């Protein structure tokens, strides 16, 4: 390697290089926030985005689908019973009709409204109870954690569906009763998820600093700990919804859910099973929408899991 002599160091070697702002490559950009980075990773998952789009479409049809056609989901038309799907005109029965001549298109989206409402409400109840219960267990620890954890284990040992059936039988079936029945033990899984996250986070430096400054237990839990555990919480919340949707459909299938003439995917499937070989469309549309909605939520939940924690990606 050639060694430079002091005499070789001429001033022109150290001249300032001018920068052409118009042609220079721009390498700087505004840094992404944590949530923007999560959304960026989520968008990279094509299956998760497909699930999100399906959920959005299903929600829009649940809200506005019955308004598209001139038929009421609960009105009988005995002159149009068991008609096959017909897309010939605006006034036709696009999904066909049932034994009482009720339009299946309107009833399918009324059923979607019920299923999505139950799924979201059950998930929110599980979120509220599970986060508070789990945060207390994880942060307080000791004897309190042991007693609360044992209580949760006892409740978890009781079959959730059995409890739901008993409550719906005792009380008059309604959407509110179904939501309460499915939420009695459904929050426990959320509580355990939150507990585990709080135990991992409560000895972090920022928590110890807040504690030394005199912050209350509630402020530390819900100002510092729970926000930093939002990833697993949101993923668990997303995966809770399809379970609640299926449970509602199953209760309605057993005749313990939404009562006729109101529509539900479960009641529509139940009504169609006896004639599935003769009028298969009566089973096809509600069963397909139910399966597609549950699949979309599950796929989106998996995508959120990977977005919040790429290390968990399989």
Steps between C-alpha positions, in 0.01 A plus 500: 500500500644841398573732790412865453766753586415832665596672178231302315220649713400788279207733577298390196470153653291648779264714299134496607276285280186683403171321531243513223174494691297425188697189408623375837349175620271561790584258776327673787134446582276564792528220752191282545312487827448164667141470372599614150771235494250235611259609225785488248585141596132404507449630145783278381292195594270450202285239677448728800401790273258270316345409835467869589332578167255212547408622848443852371279371217304276737448790740376727221256235376381438857425870538358575156429163336134473610440850359614401152202277423132593538433202726470488878691224675206411727201535264340178373388451140324166468473544122881500466615211720830322431578691183852442363753784470401746229712789374275596210373828645525741789180365654604135474609288796876494441569227758161332466237462772423264789193298608310820584603693189739724692781649293827325578718788384350733758503227767863409432618855565271542798668186633839657430400802706411277795815289475738795469326689781523201735862432404612859554308548826630174648853596401464844663365353823785248505742789439372715786478224760808309386733800485405628847506155660824395332674830571422473871622140513823575322588827675403423861628142497545298816195371683262716298629355175474146634138537616385679184680250279344202678157662468554542127613138468183378675278707271698389195435136590126560449408448132415842361242367255323306776476813715368693201232239429389497865472879517309524173261227619441673836453845350305594190730472196613838370812660360583651840465166678718331235772764542498465879495121480799484266693752712471325838819298456620631164713775660732256679730439206542876456578536871777239481651665193506838675636348822794346318581827323479705820732261684759546225470879496450604863871495588606716205689820581221735393258322734744517792555869426125569504465309824784696661328826397191396692273392212199296613454133414214580262699769320799270455282215374286693254738780407818298453451122515178430309589728202829312463310170496253607230643265238392170661182666627386609152593164347305313769206738455495436125507124544221515762247637252470193271459273803212714624343508152511120481360462852208731418429307180512172692256626765267625227533163326383335823206740517649685800618809319321756288134407477292493183390694306828686560791379292825336606750291310448222754120498470523512120735202496272313739193569284679383185647169617176304464467601134867543407480246217189662353578868555879514549522878454324550833799339673773624268477877549493523883755219541736660248474846663554354846807302392647787301460748786663269755786425259554871431527585871739212564723594207500865604587398856797299376610799294477731801705254705777505242479879469531562873777244548678385183699248708175303552454454125514137406 
